[in-house]
Each structure stands twice: as structure tokens, then as C-alpha cells.
């Protein structure tokens, strides 16, 4: 696959935001505190310790390693290769994150009002300045993740690791579909009830594996529960 500079920048920003950092000093710096870096891993040429990883217009070993780890974490074939299917999946993870941020930050009273205006569909803020579900982990998503971490008493990094994604997803689900009282269990559920339980288990498994987004998850659960 041939990559454009914009595609690689988008990919690296998304992987970095999801906790898959690039190289010894991450996305915005190459090398370590001694300005040492692996020129071979980065492709050599005109790349120096003063470059930002975002400016490198070729697929490098650090980015491939981040792709490989993402694939491992998602139970995908782990080969470090990037293509349209993986691009869609990574973007889908970020879209789900953005959607959950919108749900949670709109509902929580502890959120800074200026930030809430960026996610609340009822705010008077210019629509262009509101959060768009783009699948791109840009500066605004970074800021909103930091706000979520602040109101939950977590380390404020702006990085949405797998643990942050799970907690945010759980918070969004509680808001989108509040818990209902647990019905009194029957000694032996009917075959129809068992079929519904199997269906719900399948929906949950698909959601946890990232195959469906939050809105689809809620919709399918509602349809499965009479």
C-alpha cells in the first residue's frame, strides 16, 4: 500500500492517542535525552533527532511496531502491516471513543462549562467548534480525554489507553441505558429466555471486540430485550 504524508500523520496521531507511542521519545520527538535514535529503524536519509515522528513520510519500524501491538490487543492477525481494513478499524475505535466522550461529558455536571459546550448538542457554540465524530484523534479529542480523566480522578495524560476506553464505554452505557432492576430468577428459564440470553452475550462479545460501536450496541440490546 502506498501512503501519503497525511495518511501516515493521521495513523500516527490515532495510534499515539490510543496509547501506542512512537519510538523512544514518542510522536513529537525522536531519540532519547542524548538525542540518540535508531536511524535504521526510521529509514535513514535526512531524518535527524530534530525531526518529529509526524513529519516522516514513510512507514518506519516504530509505526509498524505500534500497528503490531494494536493488532495483538484486538486479536487480529499481528503482522505490523497497514491497509484499508486496519485503517477502518483504528478509525472506528477513535469514533467510538469520541461518541462516548460526547455522551459522558454532556451528562456529567463536573465538566468544565466551556468544554461541555463542545460536546453538548444543545449548546450555542459554533457547530464548527463542536466535537465531530471523525475518527481522528486530534487536539480536541486529546483535550476532551484529559477532561474525562480529570473528572474521574485519573492521571491526566490525554491518552485513551484500553483501560480508559473500557471505563469510558461503561460510563456511556450507564447513561445511554440506565440499569433496570434485576428480575426474580426462575428456577429453569424457558428456551425462549435462554435464546435471548445467548443473543445478549453475542452482542456483548461483539461490542467488547470493537466490531460494533456504542450506538449499535445499545440499539441491538434494546431490540433483544422484550
Secondary structure by P-SEA (a helix, b strand, c coil): ccccaaaaaaaaaaaaaaccccccccccccccccccccccccccccccccccccccccccaaaaaaaaaaaaaacccccccccaaaaaaaaaaaaaaaaaaaaaaaccccccaaaaaaccccccccccccccccccccaaaaaaaaaaaaaacccccccccaaaaaaaaaaaaaaaccccccccccccccaaaaaaaaaaaaaaaaaaaccccaaaaaaaaaaacc
